[in-house]
């Protein structure tokens, strides 16, 4: 299968490596050093496994013939990344978004049209970039996919594609609860660790950080409940703890963004909880405070 992957960061590299075992993978990346490294050496994973060759370019044209197009750019970059693909993709091309946040469906459809075959997903797969084109998986993750416009048959086909690449995956009829589950975890973990400049495990090792994360998670879950979203867990804090336990030594993307002086996905994480809370008439003081603090840190560059 001809698979396109937009974004050769840690997750794009990890999924690209696994999918390249049995598929024709082409990647789109704007960083010249990453393009050069992958073009010369292919993709690699930790543990000395054989590297796998993929095509890579900084030109979107090389991915126009994709049968499946995965998005591994940050949510803030979705529309920019898809702009070159407008009216160029085969209408049968399946778009797969495993990005953070709950507004990617709107961004994809605003870019490519409301009838696009869109599969949305939430993944707990995590990876660490060892070098350009080489990523090490962090813990053992799972992926859940569901329809954002694609038919159930298409969703099942994407699940089989990922499963055959060695990734645990399942299909959900309604993907929204799982997207919100991931949002709650991100909203509770990412900004706390980022402001402390620590790995995710600080949420469990420091009592004050843990209490703050618990309050953020509970507040976001209250918003989801007000929106009649049946979350895939009963206790949001227990769920957040389980995610932290899998990634305790891992610095999340918000930490790296602040360290490197670039904009975070703040708008699509705590900002998304705040926006949804306003629509549902649910106060969100904890998430709004974290949103403002991260925004202030972004301004100190």
C-alpha positions in Angstrom: 0.0 0.0 0.0 1.2 3.5 -0.8 1.4 5.3 2.5 2.2 9.0 3.0 3.4 10.3 6.4 3.4 14.1 7.0 5.9 14.8 9.7 9.1 12.9 10.5 9.3 13.7 14.2 9.4 10.9 16.9 5.9 9.4 16.2 6.1 9.9 12.5 9.4 8.1 12.5 8.2 5.3 14.7 5.0 4.7 12.7 6.9 5.1 9.4 9.5 2.5 10.5 6.9 0.0 11.4 4.7 0.5 8.3 7.7 0.4 6.0 8.1 -3.3 6.7 5.4 -4.3 4.2 4.3 -1.0 2.6 5.6 1.7 0.2 6.1 4.6 2.6 6.8 8.2 1.5 7.4 11.0 4.1 7.1 14.8 4.0 9.4 16.8 6.3 10.5 20.5 6.1 13.7 20.2 8.1 16.6 19.7 5.7 18.8 17.8 8.2 16.1 15.3 8.8 15.4 14.9 5.1 19.1 14.4 4.4 19.5 11.8 7.2 16.5 9.7 6.2 17.3 9.9 2.5 20.8 8.6 3.2 20.2 6.1 6.0 16.5 5.3 6.0 14.5 4.9 9.2 15.8 3.1 12.3 14.5 2.0 15.7 16.2 1.2 18.9 17.9 -2.1 19.6 20.0 -2.5 16.5 17.1 -3.5 14.2 17.8 -3.2 10.5 17.1 0.2 9.0 14.2 0.5 6.5 14.3 2.5 3.3 11.5 5.1 2.7 11.1 7.9 0.3 11.3 11.4 1.8 11.0 14.9 0.4 10.2 18.4 1.4 7.8 18.6 -1.5 4.2 17.5 -0.9 3.9 16.5 -4.6 5.8 13.2 -3.7 2.8 12.2 -1.5 0.0 13.0 -3.9 -0.4 9.4 -5.0 -0.9 8.1 -1.4 -3.7 5.7 -0.7 -3.4 6.5 3.1 -2.1 9.8 4.4 -1.1 9.9 8.1 -0.8 13.3 9.9 2.0 13.5 12.5 2.4 17.2 12.6 1.3 19.2 15.7 -2.4 20.2 15.7 -1.4 23.9 15.2 0.2 23.0 11.9 -2.6 20.8 10.4 -4.1 23.3 8.0 -0.7 24.5 6.8 0.5 21.0 6.2 -2.5 20.0 4.2 -2.7 23.2 2.1 -0.6 21.7 -0.8 -2.8 18.7 -1.0 -6.0 20.5 -1.8 -7.5 19.1 -5.1 -4.4 16.9 -5.6 -5.3 13.8 -3.6 -7.3 10.9 -5.0 -10.8 11.2 -3.5 -10.4 7.7 -2.2 -7.3 8.6 -0.2 -7.8 7.9 3.5 -6.6 10.6 5.9 -5.6 9.4 9.4 -5.1 11.8 12.3 -3.6 10.5 15.5 -2.8 14.0 16.7 -3.3 15.6 20.0 -6.5 17.6 20.7 -10.2 17.3 19.7 -10.4 19.8 16.8 -8.4 18.0 14.2 -11.6 16.8 12.4 -12.6 20.4 11.8 -9.1 21.4 10.6 -8.8 18.5 8.2 -12.3 19.1 6.7 -11.7 22.8 6.5 -8.6 22.0 4.4 -9.8 19.1 2.2 -13.6 19.3 2.3 -16.3 17.8 4.3 -16.5 14.5 2.4 -12.9 13.4 3.0 -12.5 9.8 4.2 -11.1 10.8 7.6 -10.1 8.3 10.3 -9.5 9.8 13.7 -7.5 8.1 16.4 -6.1 8.3 19.9 -2.8 6.7 20.5 -0.7 6.1 23.6 2.3 5.1 21.5 5.2 7.3 22.5 8.7 7.6 21.1 12.0 9.4 21.7 14.1 10.7 18.8 17.6 9.3 19.1 18.8 11.0 15.9 17.1 12.2 12.8 15.3 9.2 11.3 15.8 7.1 14.4 13.2 6.7 17.2 12.9 4.6 20.2 9.5 3.5 21.5 8.7 4.5 25.0 6.7 1.9 26.9 4.0 -0.1 25.2 1.2 1.9 23.7 -2.1 1.2 22.0 -4.1 2.9 19.3 -7.9 3.3 18.9 -9.3 4.5 15.6 -12.8 5.5 14.6 -14.8 7.4 11.9 -14.4 11.1 11.4 -16.1 10.8 8.0 -14.7 7.4 6.9 -16.9 4.3 6.8 -16.6 1.6 9.4 -15.1 -0.6 6.7 -12.3 1.9 6.0 -11.7 2.3 9.8 -11.3 -1.5 10.0 -8.9 -1.5 7.0 -6.7 1.1 8.8 -6.8 -1.0 12.0 -5.6 -4.0 10.0 -2.8 -2.0 8.4 -1.5 -0.9 11.9 -2.0 -4.4 13.4 -0.1 -6.0 10.5 2.7 -3.5 11.3 2.9 -4.9 14.8 0.9 -2.2 16.7 -1.9 -3.0 19.1 -5.0 -1.4 17.7 -8.8 -1.4 18.1 -11.8 0.3 16.4 -14.4 2.4 18.2 -17.8 3.2 16.7 -17.7 6.6 18.5 -14.1 7.9 18.7 -15.0 11.1 20.7 -14.7 9.5 24.2 -11.2 8.3 23.4 -10.1 11.6 22.0 -11.4 13.3 25.1 -9.6 10.6 27.2 -6.3 11.5 25.6 -7.1 15.2 26.0 -7.7 14.8 29.7 -4.4 13.0 30.1 -2.5 15.6 28.1 -4.2 18.5 29.9 -3.2 17.1 33.3 0.3 15.9 32.5 1.9 18.1 29.8 1.7 21.6 31.3 2.6 20.6 34.8 5.8 18.7 33.7 6.5 21.5 31.2 6.4 24.3 33.8 8.6 22.3 36.1 10.9 21.3 33.2 10.7 17.7 34.4 9.8 14.3 33.0 6.2 13.1 33.2 6.9 11.2 36.4 7.0 14.4 38.4 3.3 14.2 38.5 3.6 11.1 40.7 6.8 11.8 42.6 5.8 15.3 43.8 2.7 15.6 45.9 1.9 19.2 44.9 2.4 18.5 41.2 0.2 15.4 41.5 -2.6 17.3 43.3 -2.6 19.9 40.5 -2.7 17.3 37.8 -5.5 15.5 39.6 -7.5 18.8 39.7 -6.8 19.5 36.0 -8.0 16.0 35.0 -11.2 16.1 37.1 -12.1 19.5 35.8 -11.6 18.4 32.2 -13.7 15.2 32.9 -16.5 17.4 34.3 -16.5 19.3 31.0 -16.7 16.1 29.0 -19.6 14.9 31.2 -21.5 18.2 30.6 -21.1 17.6 26.9 -22.6 14.1 27.3 -19.3 12.3 26.3 -19.1 8.9 28.0 -15.4 8.7 28.8 -13.7 5.3 28.5 -12.8 5.3 32.2 -14.6 5.9 35.5 -11.8 7.7 37.4 -9.9 10.3 35.4 -7.1 10.5 37.9 -6.5 6.7 37.9 -6.4 6.9 34.1 -3.8 9.8 34.2 -1.7 7.9 36.7 -1.6 4.8 34.4 -0.4 7.0 31.5 2.3 8.6 33.7 3.5 5.2 34.9 4.1 4.2 31.2 6.0 7.4 30.5 7.5 8.4 33.8 11.0 9.0 32.4 9.7 10.7 29.2 9.8 14.4 28.6 6.6 15.3 26.8 6.4 17.5 23.7 5.4 20.6 25.7 8.6 20.4 27.7 10.7 20.2 24.5 8.8 23.1 23.0 9.4 25.4 25.9 13.0 24.4 26.1 13.5 25.2 22.4 11.5 28.5 22.5 8.7 27.4 20.1 5.0 27.5 20.4 3.3 24.6 22.1 0.0 22.8 21.4 -1.4 24.7 24.4 -4.4 26.0 22.4 -5.4 22.4 21.6 -4.9 21.0 25.0 -5.7 23.2 28.1 -7.1 25.8 25.7 -9.5 23.2 24.2 -10.8 22.3 27.7 -11.3 26.0 28.5 -13.2 26.6 25.2 -15.4 23.5 25.6 -16.1 24.5 29.2 -17.4 27.9 28.1 -19.7 26.2 25.6 -20.9 23.8 28.2 -21.2 26.5 30.9 -18.7 24.7 33.1 -16.0 26.8 35.0 -12.5 25.7 34.2 -10.2 27.7 36.5 -7.4 25.1 36.8 -7.1 24.6 33.0 -7.4 28.3 32.3 -4.6 29.1 34.8 -2.4 26.5 33.1 -3.3 27.8 29.7 -2.3 31.3 30.8 0.9 30.2 32.4 2.1 28.2 29.4 1.1 31.2 27.2 3.3 33.4 29.4 6.2 31.0 29.2 5.9 30.9 25.4 6.3 34.7 25.5 9.5 34.5 27.5 11.8 33.6 24.6 
